[in-house]
């Protein structure tokens, strides 16, 4: 998750081709649409859990989430 003014297309993202099929810069609403079960897109189970459990709170306060440790709770979260 990266917040970039004006989009992040100019950033040199080099994902592992064995793990990532595509990279696309999207806003919150578009990501929500893309993650719908009927979208036909595949997501890793762990990312679906992160989106459901954490991403909303982070995105609501993105500046704070990216510039402070406000959302670092020091816990190891079990994601099952």
N, C-alpha and C positions, 0 to 999 in steps of 0.2 A: 504494500500500500504506500503510495507516494503522492503527496500533494504538490502539484506543479502549476504555477500560474501560467495560463495560456496553453496548457497541454504539455505532455511530456515526450512528444514525438522526437524531440531533438536529443533526448537522453540515450546513451548507448547501452541499451538493455541487451544482454547476450544470454538468453536462457539455455539450459541444457536441453538439447533437441530430443533426448530420450525421455524427458519429463514434461516438456511443454510443447504443445502443438502450435500455439499462436499467442501473440501479445497484442493487446488493444487497449488504448487509453480511453476510459469511460468515466462518466459521472455516476453518482449514486443511483439515480433513477434507471439509467441504462443497465447498470450491473444487476439491479433487482430484476429487471425484465429478462436479462440474459440467464439468470439463475432459476427462472421458472422451470418446473419439471417438464413442461410441454415445449420448451425452447429447442429441444434437440441437441443442446450442447452438453458436453460431459465435463463434470467437475470432480475433483478429488473429494472423497468423503470428508477429509479433514478441513478442506476449505469451506465446504457447506456448513460444517459445525462452527468454524470461526465466524463466518458471515452471520449465522443465526444467533450465536451467543455473545459476540464481541463487537463486530464491525459497526453496528448501528451506533453504539455509544461512542466509539472512536470517531466515527464520521460526524456525529452531532457536534463534537468539539475538536475538530481536526487540528486546528492550530495548537491547542494545548496538548493533544495526543502526540504530535510530532516534535514539539519543542520542550517538553518537560517529561517528568517521570510520573505524571498524575495517574496514568493508567497501568503503571507497573506495580503489581501487588505483591511481588516476591513469592508467589505461590506457584507450584507446579500443578497445572490443570490437567485432570484426567479427561481425555476426550474419547468417549466410547459411543 
